[in-house]
């Protein structure tokens, strides 16, 4: 049971579903009004259904006490980033939330409002799910569905020797945003913290990816780590020139404050939470994508990081869960 709402009434589970979550379906018939224990999803001839799932845990993926609407929006956006990497169009999502015992109705309402805002912005809606109570921290999990033309999903496994490696935007701002949120790095305009809290999934690139990319991954664990995922899946080595990485003005300022530029670049390339895309494409297609080129795929295995043409030892590739 949650705490009372603004009228002093304590809504039960099914009233919460009706008040907070049924509006998030936006009337989608597949959701069955959230009156059933399942959704019924029709097939879409000529398309493949893409399914992804991410979870956020308080104190691990977002700070303790983070505003609940921001948690909800980040949950949706991180899942949307996985769809973006596949060249997929968002469809709908399933939601599971484990609320800490005693969470009041206002916090739950704020969470639903965050999903409402971004559900409208990214044209996706709730299909079903579950809410439970827990003695531990807030845990929110989403399973997101998307459509991609049949056989056109962009996988991690398509890179070939000779393909160029590109990224869709600045690297390192996610980690710097976390440092700023924790008070470890200045952020006068708030852009870094905004990037960390509300990353922008690169859905704008999906048509170009389907046409030109050979492989793609979203950069959530860190550029080096996610490049490693592509290298492993494709059975190639990715040689990256960290000096060619695009950086924001904040990233350049941070880099200039480091004692060694090469090691600073390695740190930026290891930060997670960027949610840009790492893309490979044949040289003839790379120009059509118009993105910064930071490396090349070659025969071999793993990731080879370089700076000024020399190999760069990497102590930490990116974020992994123990």
C-alpha positions as CSV (number, residue, x, y, z in Angstrom):
1,X,0.0,0.0,0.0
2,X,1.3,3.5,-0.9
3,X,0.9,6.6,1.2
4,X,-2.1,8.9,0.8
5,X,-2.7,11.0,-2.2
6,X,-3.5,14.7,-2.1
7,X,-7.0,14.0,-0.8
8,X,-5.7,11.9,2.1
9,X,-6.9,8.7,0.4
10,X,-4.4,5.7,0.2
11,X,-4.9,4.1,-3.3
12,X,-4.6,0.3,-3.5
13,X,-2.8,-1.6,-6.3
14,X,-5.7,-1.7,-8.8
15,X,-6.6,1.9,-8.2
16,X,-3.0,2.9,-8.8
17,X,-3.1,1.0,-12.1
18,X,-6.2,2.8,-13.1
19,X,-5.0,6.3,-12.1
20,X,-1.3,6.2,-12.9
21,X,-0.7,3.5,-15.5
22,X,-3.8,3.1,-17.7
23,X,-3.4,6.6,-19.1
24,X,0.1,5.6,-20.3
25,X,-1.4,3.1,-22.7
26,X,-2.8,6.0,-24.7
27,X,-5.8,3.8,-25.5
28,X,-3.7,1.2,-27.4
29,X,-6.0,-1.8,-27.9
30,X,-3.0,-4.2,-27.4
31,X,-2.9,-3.2,-23.7
32,X,-6.5,-4.4,-23.1
33,X,-7.0,-1.5,-20.8
34,X,-4.5,-3.1,-18.3
35,X,-7.5,-5.2,-17.2
36,X,-5.9,-8.5,-18.2
37,X,-2.7,-10.3,-17.2
38,X,-1.2,-10.0,-20.7
39,X,-1.1,-7.9,-23.8
40,X,-2.1,-9.2,-27.2
41,X,0.3,-7.9,-29.9
42,X,-0.7,-8.4,-33.6
43,X,1.9,-9.3,-36.2
44,X,3.1,-6.6,-38.6
45,X,3.7,-8.1,-42.0
46,X,7.1,-7.2,-43.5
47,X,8.7,-6.3,-40.1
48,X,10.7,-8.0,-37.4
49,X,9.9,-7.3,-33.7
50,X,12.9,-6.1,-31.8
51,X,12.9,-6.6,-28.0
52,X,15.2,-5.0,-25.5
53,X,15.3,-4.8,-21.7
54,X,17.1,-2.6,-19.2
55,X,16.8,-2.1,-15.5
56,X,17.8,0.8,-13.2
57,X,18.7,0.4,-9.5
58,X,18.8,3.3,-7.1
59,X,22.3,3.9,-5.8
60,X,23.8,2.1,-8.8
61,X,22.4,3.6,-12.0
62,X,21.1,6.8,-10.5
63,X,21.8,8.7,-7.2
64,X,19.8,8.1,-4.0
65,X,16.8,10.4,-3.9
66,X,16.8,11.2,-7.6
67,X,13.5,12.8,-8.7
68,X,11.2,9.9,-9.7
69,X,10.1,11.5,-12.9
70,X,13.7,11.7,-14.0
71,X,14.3,8.1,-13.1
72,X,11.3,7.1,-15.3
73,X,12.5,9.2,-18.2
74,X,16.0,7.8,-18.0
75,X,14.7,4.2,-17.9
76,X,12.7,4.8,-21.1
77,X,15.5,6.6,-22.8
78,X,18.2,4.0,-22.1
79,X,15.9,1.3,-23.6
80,X,15.2,3.5,-26.6
81,X,18.9,3.8,-27.1
82,X,19.1,0.0,-27.6
83,X,16.4,0.3,-30.3
84,X,18.2,3.2,-31.9
85,X,21.3,1.0,-32.3
86,X,19.2,-1.6,-34.2
87,X,17.6,0.9,-36.5
88,X,14.2,0.2,-35.0
89,X,11.1,2.2,-34.6
90,X,9.7,2.3,-31.0
91,X,6.4,0.5,-30.4
92,X,5.4,-0.1,-26.8
93,X,6.8,-1.3,-23.5
94,X,6.3,-3.4,-20.4
95,X,7.1,-2.0,-17.0
96,X,8.1,-3.6,-13.7
97,X,8.7,-1.4,-10.6
98,X,9.8,-2.6,-7.1
99,X,8.9,0.3,-4.8
100,X,10.6,0.6,-1.4
101,X,8.2,-0.1,1.4
102,X,6.4,3.1,2.4
103,X,6.9,5.0,-0.9
104,X,4.2,7.6,-1.0
105,X,1.7,8.1,-3.8
106,X,3.2,11.4,-4.9
107,X,6.5,9.7,-5.8
108,X,4.6,7.0,-7.7
109,X,2.6,9.7,-9.5
110,X,5.8,11.6,-10.4
111,X,7.2,8.4,-11.9
112,X,4.1,7.9,-14.0
113,X,4.2,11.5,-15.1
114,X,7.8,11.1,-16.3
115,X,6.8,8.2,-18.5
116,X,3.8,10.2,-19.7
117,X,6.1,13.1,-20.9
118,X,8.6,10.9,-22.7
119,X,6.1,8.4,-23.9
120,X,4.4,11.2,-25.8
121,X,7.8,12.7,-27.0
122,X,9.0,9.3,-28.4
123,X,5.6,8.0,-29.5
124,X,5.6,4.8,-27.4
125,X,3.1,3.6,-24.8
126,X,2.6,1.1,-21.9
127,X,1.4,-2.4,-22.8
128,X,1.5,-4.0,-19.4
129,X,3.6,-4.9,-16.4
130,X,3.7,-5.2,-12.6
131,X,4.4,-3.2,-9.5
132,X,5.6,-4.8,-6.2
133,X,7.0,-3.7,-2.9
134,X,10.6,-4.3,-1.7
135,X,12.6,-3.8,1.5
136,X,15.5,-2.8,-0.8
137,X,16.2,0.2,-3.1
138,X,13.9,1.3,-5.9
139,X,14.3,-1.0,-8.9
140,X,12.7,-0.2,-12.2
141,X,12.8,-2.5,-15.3
142,X,11.4,-2.0,-18.8
143,X,11.0,-4.3,-21.7
144,X,10.7,-2.2,-24.9
145,X,9.5,-3.4,-28.2
146,X,10.2,-1.9,-31.6
147,X,9.7,-2.7,-35.3
148,X,12.3,-2.9,-38.0
149,X,11.8,-3.8,-41.7
150,X,12.3,-7.6,-42.0
151,X,15.9,-8.6,-42.2
152,X,17.1,-5.0,-41.8
153,X,18.0,-4.8,-38.1
154,X,21.6,-3.5,-37.6
155,X,23.5,-6.0,-35.4
156,X,26.8,-5.9,-33.6
157,X,28.0,-8.8,-35.7
158,X,28.2,-7.2,-39.2
159,X,31.6,-5.4,-39.1
160,X,34.2,-6.5,-41.7
161,X,37.9,-5.8,-42.1
162,X,38.3,-2.5,-43.8
163,X,35.1,-1.0,-42.4
164,X,35.5,2.5,-40.8
165,X,34.5,3.0,-37.2
166,X,32.4,6.1,-36.4
167,X,30.6,7.6,-33.4
168,X,27.5,9.7,-33.5
169,X,28.5,12.4,-31.0
170,X,30.7,13.5,-28.1
171,X,32.3,10.9,-25.9
172,X,32.7,11.1,-22.2
173,X,29.9,13.5,-21.3
174,X,28.0,10.8,-19.5
175,X,30.8,10.1,-17.0
176,X,31.5,13.8,-16.6
177,X,27.8,14.4,-15.9
178,X,27.9,11.9,-13.1
179,X,31.0,13.6,-11.7
180,X,29.2,16.9,-11.9
181,X,26.1,15.5,-10.2
182,X,28.3,14.3,-7.4
183,X,30.1,17.6,-7.1
184,X,33.4,16.4,-8.4
185,X,33.5,18.5,-11.6
186,X,32.0,22.0,-12.3
187,X,29.1,22.3,-14.6
188,X,28.0,25.9,-14.7
189,X,25.4,25.6,-17.4
190,X,24.1,22.2,-16.2
191,X,24.5,20.6,-19.6
192,X,26.6,17.7,-18.3
193,X,24.2,16.8,-15.5
194,X,21.3,17.1,-18.0
195,X,23.1,14.7,-20.3
196,X,23.6,12.2,-17.5
197,X,20.1,12.4,-16.3
198,X,18.3,12.6,-19.6
199,X,20.3,11.1,-22.4
200,X,19.0,11.6,-25.9
201,X,18.6,8.2,-27.8
202,X,19.8,8.6,-31.4
203,X,16.6,7.5,-33.0
204,X,17.2,10.2,-35.6
205,X,19.8,8.0,-37.3
206,X,17.8,4.8,-37.8
207,X,17.0,5.3,-41.5
208,X,20.7,6.0,-42.2
209,X,21.8,3.0,-40.1
210,X,19.6,0.6,-42.0
211,X,20.9,1.9,-45.3
212,X,24.6,2.3,-44.6
213,X,25.8,0.7,-41.4
214,X,27.4,-2.8,-41.2
215,X,27.3,-2.9,-37.3
216,X,26.2,-0.7,-34.4
217,X,26.1,-0.6,-30.6
218,X,24.9,2.1,-28.3
219,X,27.6,3.5,-26.0
220,X,26.2,2.8,-22.5
221,X,29.1,0.9,-20.9
222,X,31.9,3.1,-22.4
223,X,33.3,3.5,-25.9
224,X,36.1,1.0,-25.4
225,X,33.8,-1.6,-23.8
226,X,31.1,-1.3,-26.4
227,X,33.7,-1.3,-29.2
228,X,34.8,-4.6,-27.7
229,X,31.3,-6.0,-27.9
230,X,31.2,-5.2,-31.6
231,X,34.6,-6.6,-32.2
232,X,33.7,-9.9,-30.4
233,X,30.4,-10.3,-32.2
234,X,31.9,-9.5,-35.6
235,X,35.1,-11.5,-35.1
236,X,37.3,-8.5,-36.0
237,X,39.6,-6.1,-34.3
238,X,38.7,-2.5,-34.0
239,X,41.7,-0.1,-34.1
240,X,40.6,3.2,-32.5
241,X,42.4,6.6,-32.6
242,X,41.3,8.2,-29.3
243,X,42.7,11.5,-30.5
244,X,40.0,11.5,-33.2
245,X,37.1,11.1,-30.7
246,X,34.7,14.0,-30.8
247,X,34.5,15.9,-27.5
248,X,32.1,18.6,-26.2
249,X,33.5,21.9,-24.9
250,X,33.1,20.4,-21.4
251,X,35.0,17.3,-22.4
252,X,37.9,19.4,-23.9
253,X,38.1,21.5,-20.7
254,X,38.3,18.4,-18.6
255,X,40.9,16.9,-20.8
256,X,43.1,20.0,-20.7
257,X,43.0,19.7,-16.9
258,X,44.5,16.2,-16.9
259,X,48.3,15.6,-16.4
260,X,48.5,13.4,-19.5
261,X,46.3,13.9,-22.6
262,X,46.6,10.3,-23.7
263,X,45.5,8.9,-20.4
264,X,42.8,11.5,-20.1
265,X,41.4,10.3,-23.5
266,X,41.5,6.7,-22.3
267,X,39.4,7.7,-19.2
268,X,36.8,9.5,-21.4
269,X,36.6,6.5,-23.6
270,X,36.0,4.3,-20.6
271,X,33.1,6.4,-19.2
272,X,29.6,5.0,-19.5
273,X,26.2,6.6,-19.9
274,X,27.0,8.5,-23.2
275,X,24.2,6.8,-25.2
276,X,25.7,7.8,-28.5
277,X,26.2,5.1,-31.1
278,X,29.3,3.3,-32.3
279,X,28.9,2.5,-36.0
280,X,30.9,0.6,-38.6
281,X,30.4,1.0,-42.3
282,X,32.3,0.3,-45.5
283,X,34.4,3.3,-46.6
284,X,32.0,4.1,-49.5
285,X,29.1,4.3,-47.1
286,X,30.8,6.2,-44.3
287,X,30.6,9.5,-46.2
288,X,26.9,9.2,-46.5
289,X,26.6,8.8,-42.7
290,X,28.6,12.0,-42.2
291,X,29.8,11.1,-38.8
292,X,33.3,11.5,-37.1
293,X,35.6,8.6,-38.1
294,X,37.7,7.3,-35.2
295,X,39.1,4.0,-36.4
296,X,39.0,1.0,-38.7
297,X,38.1,-2.7,-38.4
298,X,40.8,-5.1,-39.3
299,X,41.6,-8.8,-39.0
300,X,42.2,-9.9,-35.5
301,X,40.4,-9.6,-32.2
302,X,39.5,-7.0,-29.5
303,X,40.1,-3.3,-29.4
304,X,43.4,-1.6,-30.1
305,X,43.4,1.9,-28.7
306,X,46.0,4.4,-30.1
307,X,47.1,8.0,-29.7
308,X,49.3,9.8,-32.2
309,X,49.8,6.5,-33.9
310,X,51.2,4.6,-30.9
311,X,49.3,1.9,-29.0
312,X,47.8,3.1,-25.7
313,X,47.6,0.8,-22.7
314,X,44.1,0.6,-21.3
315,X,43.7,-0.1,-17.6
316,X,39.9,-0.1,-17.6
317,X,37.7,-0.6,-20.7
318,X,34.3,0.5,-19.3
319,X,31.5,-0.3,-16.9
320,X,30.6,-3.9,-16.0
321,X,28.4,-5.3,-13.2
322,X,30.2,-7.6,-10.7
